[in-house]
Amino acid sequence: MAYYVYILRCEGDSLYTGITTDLERRFSEHAGRGGRGARYTASHRPIRFEAAWAAPGRAEASRLEYRIKELTRPEKERLISGGTPEGFGLTHYFRVAVTNTGRAITMRFICYPKCTTCQKARAFLDERGIEYDFRDIKQDSPSEAELRVWHEKSGLPLKRFFNTSGLQYKALELTRKLPSMTEDEQYALLATDGMLVKRPILVAEDFVLVGFKQAEWEAACV
C-alpha cells in the first residue's frame, strides 16, 4: 500500500500537513464530505494541495510528516516551491504531481509553446490520449531542486539539459565555459532562465525524457 505525505493550503493562507493512502479521497474528507476530515480543516477549509510525496511505508511517512511539521513557515514554503531546507533530505521520498484536489497527474510536460519541436511533442501526447500537466518553461523556470531530480532520473549527462542551440547559451559563451563549471554551478545557472534548458521535458514517476525523439517517447509512453 502506498503512503503519501501532503501539504494543504487552507483558508487564511495556513498550511496543514498529513498522511493518507488516497490523496483525492482525503481532500474530499478534509473538505467536509463524510465527516472524516481533520479537526484543523473543519475550521480552516482546504483550498488546494501544495505538495505531496510518496513514502516507502507508513513509518517513513510518519517520519516525514513529523519533520515537515517541525519546519518554520518560510521553510515549508521553500519546500513547496521545490527547494530543500538546510539539513532536510528527501532521499527516500518521491514528489508526486497532483491537481489541486489530489487527482494524480501521471506526467508533467515542460515546454516552450512557440517551439515547433515542443508543439510536435504535445501533439504526440494529445493524439495518444496521454494525460499530462502543462508547464511553460519560460514563464515557470525549473528550480535547482527540480533539475537535480530530473537529471538523476534521466540518466543523461547534465550537458543534455542545456539548450545548446539557444540564444542565451551562445550569448553566455557556454560552449567554452561549461567544461570548467561544477555541477552545482551548472544547476544554478540553468535555474536562472528556463530558456537555457533543453525542451521539451517529459517527467513521469519512473523516467524523464529530454528533447523529443518520437521512437524514444513511444517506447516510454505507449
Secondary structure, DSSP 8 states (H G I E B T S, - for coil): --EEEEEEEEGGGEEEEEEES-HHHHHHHHTTSSS-S-HHHHHS-EEEEEEEEEESSHHHHHHHHHHHHTS-HHHHHHHHTT---TT---TT-EE--B-TT--B--EEEEE-TT-HHHHHHHHHHHHTT---EEEETTTS---HHHHHHHHHHHTS-GGGGB-TTSHHHHHTTHHHHGGGS-HHHHHHHHTT-GGGB-S-EEEESS-EEES--HHHHHHHH-
